[in-house]
Amino acid sequence: MTGKLKLTKEAVRETLGDYAIMTFGVLFYAFAWADMLIPNGIASGGVTGASTIIQFATGIPVYVSYIAINAFLLLAGFIILGKGFGVKTIYVIALSTICLDFLSEMEFLYVFFDNKLLLVLVAAIIESIGITCILARGGSTGGTDIVALIVNKFWPISLGRIFLAVDIFIIASVLLIPGKTIEDMVYGYVAMVIFSVFVDWVMLGRNSTWQIMVFSNKYKEIADMVIGMNRGVTALDAQGWYSGESKKVLLIMVRKPELHTLTRAVKEIDPKAFVTVSAASTVYGEGFDEIKTGINLKLKKKLGNGISREERPADN
């Protein structure tokens, strides 16, 4: 009973932490748009950028278009990415809508720089910090975030590149608005590139995987500790060439945030342990990344041999 209670408390604490960090991210994200980019007449990418262009063209407030477009995309994300994704994203979209409306009314927070390029640079960095806080905790501001995560679920394409492709079209549409020039489009692209690079750098760094090999006479205690971290461990047979002694070498794969915790725990168990750490570019399997084969191959796998060749859709 105590174990279950402890587990519940830990789960609640972790969930509250997720929402606290996402709230922090939303505030950064909304501030960059409502008090920096929009007042300076700049439209970057994403649904917020599309909503900004709609406001420039029609006068419809950004938050109205933002919530309307996301209502449709959220449904798609909920179906494809799961209920956990949907709940967190509903929260982020709702809070973003409120913050975009609220902060846009607080004109004393508006930021204006004589150097417009510098303003775009600062705004893009602030927006990127907000978005990575949200994505890292399993949420999304909707729009192209949802599109990117859906595509990334089936194909090994980085989030930043997907944002880049979609945003190129959105930003170019600013030229359809009377009075907007190539310069306005270029500012949007600058913000887009900074955002894409930053998101890739942070997200890939967080999701990177490390291979650890531990040489220790206390391999049993260390292996039990790793299992307690909800990570797998493999004991490999080895032989010391000089001593001729048979030994066990532990092979462990962990995510970057877990690396310091694990190596510190190993040293606490056996200060004389020999530990090697190397980066693994990609790791597929339970607890890590899923092999992304695309929708067609996933469909074929589900169909299996239960459908005759004549009934199966033709390959492209």
N, C-alpha and C positions, 0 to 999 in steps of 0.2 A: 504493500500500500504506500509505504514511504517512497519507494522507487518511482511509482506512478505519479505521485504528487510532485516529486522533484522534477520528473520529466515534463509534467504539465507546466510547472513554473518556468522551466528553461524555455519551453516552446512559447509561452506567453511573452517572456522577456525578449526572445529573439524576434517575435512578430512585432512587438512594440518598437524595438530597435529599427526594424525594417521601415516601418511607417514614419518614424521620427526622421530618419535619414532621407526618405523620399520627400517628406514635407520640406526639409531644408533645401533639397534639390529643386523643388517646385518654386520656392521663393526666389532662388537665384535665376532660374529659367524665366519666370514671369517678369522679374525686374529687368533683365537684359532686353526683353522685347518691349514691355509697356513703358519703360522709362528711359530707354536708350535708342533702340533701333526705330521704333514706330514714330516717336516725336521728331526724329531726324529724317523722316521720309525714306527709310531704308527697309526693303523687304528681302529677307533671306529665304532659306528653303523650308520645307516641311509644311504641315497643315497650317501652322501659325503664319508662315510666310504667305501661303495661298490666301489665308484669311485677311492678312494685311493688305495684299493686293486688291482683294474684294473691297476692303474699306476705302482704299485710295480711289477706287473706281466708282463705288456706289454710296459710300458713307455708312454702310452697315458696320456696326462695331465688330471688332475682331473676335470678341468672345462669343458672339452669336454664331458666326460662321464656323468658328472653332468647334463648338459643341455639336452643331448640326452635322458637319462632315465626320466627326469622330463617332457619332452615334452609329453610322453605318459600318465604319471600319472596326469599331469595337466589337460588333457582333461577329465579324469574321475572325478576329483575334480570339474571341471567347470560344468559338467552335473549334478552331484549329490548334490553338496553343494551350487550352485548358482553363479550368475554372479558377485556379490560383492566379493565373495571369490576368483573367478578367476582373477579379475582385480588386487587385492592386491597381490595375489600370483605370478602373472606374473611379477609384479614390483619387488618383493623380489627375485624371481629366477633369473631374468635378472641382478639385482644389485649384487646378490651373485656370479653369474658367473664372472662378471667383477672384483669384489673384490678378488675372489679366484685366478684369473689370475694375477691381478696387485700386490697383496700382496706377492704372491709366487716369484715374480721377485725381490722383495725388500729384499735381503738377509741380509741387515744390521738390519732388524727387527726380524730376527730369534732368538728364545729363546732356550737356552740349559741349563739344570740343571745337576749337577753331580748326583743328586738323581732323577732318571727317574720317580719314583712313585710320587714325589712331583710335577714334571712337569705335569704329567697326571692330578693330582688333580686340579692344577691351571687352566689348559686348559679346563677341564670339567666345572669348575665353570664359566669361562668366556663365554664358549659356551652356557651354560644354561641361563645366563643373557640375551644373545642375542636372544635365541629362545623364552624365555618368553616375551620379549618385542614385538617380532613379533606376537606370538600367541594371546597375550592380545589385540592386535589391529586388529584382524581378518585376519591376513596374515599367510603365511607359507613359509618355505624354500623348500617346495615340498617333494617328496619322501615319507618317512615313516610318515612325518607330515600329508600328504594328506591321507595316508592309515589310520592313527590313527583318524583323524577327521571324515572320512567316517564311520568307525566302531563306533565311539562314537556318531554319529548322530542316529544310530539305536539301539545300546545297551549301557546300563549304565556301561561302562568299562572305567576306568580312562585313560587319555592320556599316563601317564607314564608307565602303564602296557602294553599297546599296543606297545609302543616303545620298551619295554623290550623284548617282545616275538619276534618281527621282528629282532631286533638287535642281539639277541643270535645267530641266524643263520648266519647273515652277518659277525659278528666278527669271528666266528669259521672258516669261509672260508679262513682266513688268513693263516691257516696251509697248504693250498694247494700250497702256494708260497715257492719255494726252499729257504732255509736259514732262514725262519721264524720259531720261536719256540713257545712252550707253554707259555713262558714268554711274548712274544709279544701279544698273545691272552689274557692273564690275564690282561695286561695293558689296552687293549681295553675294557674288561669287567668292569674294575674299572671305567673308564671314563663313560661307559654306565650307571652303577648303580648310580653314582653321578648325572649324567644328569637327569635320570628318577625321582629320589627322589626330586631333586630341582624343576623340572617342575611341579610335582604333588603338592608340597608344595606351590609354588607361585600361580599356576592356581586355585587350590581348595580354597586357601585363598581369592583370588580375587572374585571368583564366589560364595562364601558362602553367605547364606541368613540369615537375622535376623528378628525376630518377635518383633515388638514394640507395646506396649499398652500404650495409653495416657489417663490419667484421668485429665480432665480440664473443667472448666466452659466455656472456649472459644473454645469448640470443633469445632464449625462451621468455625471459622477463620483458625484453624489448619488443618481441613479437606480440605478446599479450597487451602491451601498452598501445601498440599500433592498432590492434583490433579494437581496443577501447576508444580510439579516435574515429571509428567507423571507416577505417581504410584497410584494404587487403595487404597481406604481406606474404612473400614467397621465400621459403628457406631452400637455398641452393647448396648442394654438396660441393665442398672444396677441399683441397689438400695443400698445406704449406709445403712448398718445394724444398726449402732449406731444412725445416724441422721434420717433414714427412708426416705431420699430424693431420688427421682428418678434422675438418671444421665445417661449420654452417655459416653461410653468408646470407644475410637478409636483403631481399630486393623489395623496395617500397616505391610506390608512385604517389605523389601528393601534389596538390595545387599550391601555387605560390604563397597564399596567405597562411598555409599550414606548415610551410617549410621551417620557419624559425622555431615554432612550437615543438615540432617533432625532433629536430636536432638538439634542442636544449634538453628535452626529456631523455634522449638517448644518453647524453653526457651525464645526466643526473643518475641514471641507472648504472652506467659504466664509464667513468671518467677516462679510462684507457681505450675506449672503443675507437676503432679506425673507421671513419665515415667519408665516403665520397659522394659528391653531389654533382649532377650534370643535368643540363636542360634537355627536355624531350619536346621536339617540335610539335608532335601530335600523338595523342593517346586515345585509342578507341576502346570502348568497353564499358561495363557497368561501373557507375560512379564517375565516369569521365565523359568524353564526347561520343555521340552516336555517329556511326558511319552514315554520311548523308549521300544517298544514292539518287535523289530526285523523286518526284511524285510518280512517274511512270513505273520505275522499278519497284517502288513500295506497293503500287497497285498490283503489279504482277505477282509479287510475293504473297499478297493477301488472296489473290485469285487462285494461286497454286495450280494443282492439277485437276481441280474440280470442274473446270470449264474446258470444253473441247477447243481445239485449235480454231475451228470455224467460228466459235462464239466469241473468241477473244478479239479485242480491238487491234486493228492493224498497227504495226510499229511504224513510226515515222522514219 
